[in-house]
Amino acid sequence: MLIKVNSHLREITPFQLADLNIGSGKPIISLAQNESAIGPSPKAIEAGQQALLEGHLYPDVNWEKLREAIADVHHLESDKVLCGCGSMELICAISSAYLGPGDNAVSTEFGYLLFRMSTRLQRADVNMVREVDLTVDVDSIVSAVNERTKVVFIANPGNPTGTCISSEEVIRLRDSLPENVLLVLDEAYGEFVDIDREPLFHLVERNNTVVIRTFSKAYALAGLRVGWGVFPDAIASEVRKVVNPGTVTGPAIAMATAAIRDQQHMHTILDCTFSERRRFTNAIRALGLVVYDSHTNFVLIQFPSDIAAASADEALHRESIVMRAMSGTPLAYCLRATIAEPTHMELAEKVLTDWASEYDLNN
């Protein structure tokens, strides 16, 4: 007889990235993972190479140099910063520390799927509320909160939508929630909107808000798996108990530290992304397709129907281009396209142009 798994795990779907195995026989062009079109800072690469020489040593489980660098750049107190193996580890740690059977969390219908998964892993319920025009709606969230709600998760900007609510709306959300409900702001793409607004780290001073970020996007370190967050002292001390020590490796700490201190390179990544995003968006809109305004390094393309989106996806696959299909979700009529290097975006544009010339978009 097989050992029985915990019953609640049978209801949880494993976290999945995009399927890049399309069997085209050609080198794959991935526009599916929201990776940076530009590589890491040369200073980060140099720091990582040096750190490899100390590969026989355990990493700093307190991430001291990295926390100091984050605090210096963002004018924070370093002891309020926690790091993890990607922002995913910190999200799961928060759920582990604050959710359990009988509790519930609130998020939005197109919110990051890990919010749902990490909540259910703790045998808590999750309420995914409606969005308006694919954008977080504060009033819907507030209406869904009840006496069992312990945590509210929002991704701002959102993934896969790319939409963003203003700082004023986030503050209104925090003001409208009970004081004993933890608000978790996942700002994985926060650097992409920092140029238009002040960061919201000051909300942490209320002692019931956490702001989480990552080095995967704007710093082009997706493969290093480094996330960080700003936590109130009391929450940091509890979450720290469930963050595994040593999950951020020595080379990852060194590279992230050098990367965040090289703000010039980070802004180069942003500028190149903005430029190519604008060009690609205008080109796809000219085909008669809807592209939602994005505040990230990807765009969400809306097709006339699920069938049309699948047809376009097949055309892209024939040229070994993989966008993120939304099949099996309420956004099955969409494809999400990472903003990659211009030559790849131009090829994707050409494929969609040829596809649109043959497909009746009005049907």
N, C-alpha and C positions, 0 to 999 in steps of 0.2 A: 504493500500500500504506500502510495506517495505521501510525503509530508504535505499537509494542507497549508496553503498560503492564507494570510489574513483575508477575510472575506471582502473587505472594502477595496482591496487591490484589484479584484476582478472587475470592478466597475470603472477603473482608471485606465485610460489609454496612454501608452508610453509617449513621452515627448519625442517628436519627430522633426528633423530638419527636412529640407527639400530633397526629393529623390533626383539625384544627378545621373542615375544609371538609365539613360534613355536608349542605349543600344544603337546609336547612329553610326558608329564606326569612325567618327571624326572627333578631334579634340573638343571637349566640352567648354562652352562659354557660359559660365554661371552668372546669371543675373537674379539669383534666387536667395542669396544668403545675407544680403545687406552688408557685405564686406566693403572696405574702402577701396576706391579705385587707385589710390596711391599707397605705397608702402610706408612702413614706419619711419620715424625720424632717424637719420644717420647716427645721431647721438645715442638714440636708444639701441640701435644695432651694435654700436661700439660697446655700450655698457653691458649688453647681453653677452657679447663675446668675452669680455673680461670676467663676468660672473661665472661663465662656464669653467674657468680655471679653479673655481671653488666648489665645483659640483660634488665633491666628496663631503661637503659640509651641509648640515641641515639649514634651511632658510630661517630668517628672522620671523618668528611666529607673531611678533608684535608689529611688523611692517614699519618700524620707526622712521626710516629715511623716506619711505613712500608717503606715510602720513604727514610728515613735515613738509614735503613738497606739495602735496595737495592743499594743506593748510596755508602755505605761503601764497600759492597761486590764487586761492579763493578766499583768502582772509578769514580763515576759520581757526578754531581751536583744534589742535591735532588730536587731543584725547577724545574728541567727539566723532572722529573718523574711524570706521571699521572697514576692513578689506576682506575680500573673499575670492573664491575661484569663479570669477565672473559675477555679474550682478545676480545671476540665478541662485548662487549659493546663499546670498544674503536674503533674497526673497523667501527661499525655503526655510532659512533659519528664523525669520520673523514668524512665519506660519507655525513652525514647530514650537516657538516660545510662547505664542499668544493665542493659538487656536486649538480647540479640542472638541470632543463629542458634545453636542448640544449648542455649540457656538455657530455663528455664521459670519461670513465675509461678504462684502458687496464689491462688485466690479461692474464693468460695462460689457455689452454684448460682443464688441469687437476688441475687447481688451486682451492683453497678453495672456496666452493660454496657460502659462505657468502659474498665474494667479489662481486659476481654477484647480489645476493639478496639485499645487502645494497645499491648498486648503483641504482638498479631499483626502490627501495623504494623512492629514491629522484627524480624519473622521468628522470634520466639520462640514456644514453646508455652505454653498456659495450661491449668491443671487446675482445673476448677470443681467443688469438693467439695460433698457433701451438707450440707444444713442440717437441724436438728431442730426441728420445729414452727415452720418458717419463721424460724428464729433461727440465727445463726452458731454453729457447734459447734467449739470449740477442738480437741478431740481429732481430729476429722476433718481439720482443717487440718494439724495436726502430722503425722498419719499420711501425708499426701500429699506432704510435703516430701522431696526426695531430693537427691542430690549436684549435680543440675543447677539446683536452685531458687535464684534470685537475689533474688526479691521475693515477699512475701505482701501482697496487698491485701485489706483488709476495710472495709466501710462500716458505721459504727456511730454512730447508728442506721442501719438498712438501708432501702434503697429498691428495690423497691416495698413491702416488708413492713411497715416502720415499727417493727420489733422492735429490741431493744437488749440487748447483753450488759453485765454489770456491769464496773466498773473492775477488780475482782479477776480476772475472767476474761480481760480484755485483758492484764493483767500476767502472768497465768499463760501466756497465749499467747506473750508476748515471752520469758518465762523458758524456755519449752519449745522455742523455735526456735534453730537454730545462730546463733552470733554473727555469721557472715558472710552471713546472710540479712536483707535490709532489710524491715522491717515498715512498711507505709504505712497509716495510719489515716485514712480519709476521714470526717471529722466535719462534713459539710455541714449537718447538723441538730444539731450539738453544743450550741448555745445552749438547745435545747429540753430537754436533760437536765442542763445545768450546775446547775440549781436543786436537783437531787437528789444531785449528786456533785461532787467536785473534778475539774477538767479534768486530762487526762493529758499535758500538755505536758512534765512532768518526765521522761517516758520518752525524750525526745530526748537527754537527757544521757548515755544509754547509747551514743550514736554510731551506732546502727543502727535508729533509728525516726524516722519523719516523721509529723507530725500536720497535716492539711490542713483548712481551713475556707473558708467563702464568705460574701460579703455578700448573696447572692441570697435567702436565706430569712428569717432572723430580723431582718435589717436592711432588707428590702424593696427591694433594689437589683438585682433579677434582670436588668433591662434595661441596667444599667451594666457588667456582666461584670467583677467584681472578686473574685478569690480570693486566699487567702494561706495560708501554711504555716510551721511551725516546723521547722527543719532543723538537724541537726548541722553543725558548721562544714565538715568535709571534704566532706560530701554537698552542702551549699549551694553550695560553690565549683564543683562539677562540674555540678550542675543549672542553675546560673546561666548556664552556657555555651550551653545549648539553650533558654533562655527568651528569646523574641524581645524586644529592647529596644523600649519604646514602645508595647506592645500595651495597656497600661492608660492610657487617655487622661487628660488633665489634669482635665476635669470629673469623671471617674470617681474619680480620686484624691482630689479635693477633697470630693466627696460622701461617699465611704467614710470619709474622715478625720473629717468632721463627724458622720457616722452613728454610728461606734463611740464617739465621745466623748459622744453623747447616749444613755446607757444607760437613762434613764427611758423614752424612746420605744421602745427595743427591748423593754423589759419590758412595755410596754403592748401591743405586738404579741403577745408570748408569752401574756399574760393573756387577751387576747381570743380567741386561737387555742385555748387550753386550754378556755375556757368553751364555745365553740361546738363544739369537738371532742367534749367530754363530752356535750353536749345531743344532737348529731346521732348519736353512737354509740349512746346509750341508745334513741333513737327507732328506729333501724334494727334494733337487736337485738330490740326489741319486736315487730317484724314476723316474727320467727323466723329471721332471717339472722344469720350469724356475722360479727362485726367484730373484727378482731384488736386487741389493746391496742397503741396507737401512742405513739411518743415523738417525733413529728414534726408537721408541719402538714398531714398527710393521714391517711386511714384506708384500710385494705384490707378490702373487703367480700367475703365468700365466699358464693357461691350454690350451690344443690344440684348444679349441673352446668354444663358449658360452654354447653349449650343455654339454660339458665336465665339465665346471665350475659349471653348475646347478646340474649336476649329483653328483659331489663331495660335493656340498653344501647339497644336500638331504641326502647323507650318513652321513655327520657330524650332521645334524639335528636329525637323528635317535638315535644318542648318546647324544643328547641335547647340542651339541657344535654349537655355532653361530659365524661364521666369518662374515665379512662385504661383502655382495654380491655387485657386481658392475653392476648388471642387470639394464637396462635402460640407461646405459652410454656407451661411446665408449670403456670402459674397461670391458665390460660384460663377457669377457673370463678370468677374474681374480677374485680372492678372496683376501681380505686383512685380515691378521691375526695379532691381537695384541699379543705381547710377554707377556704371563702371567706366573704364577708360573709353575715350571718344570713339576709337575704331570699333569697339564692340557695340556701342550704342548706335553708331551709324549703320552697322550691319543689321541690328534688331529693327531699326527704323525702316530699312529697305525691305526686310522680310514682311513687316506689317503693312508697308505701302503696297507691295505686290499682292499680299493677301486681301487687303481692302478693295483693290481694283477688281478682284474676282468675286468677292463675297457681297451679297446684297445687304448692306447695313440697315436698310429700311424694312427688311423682312422680319 
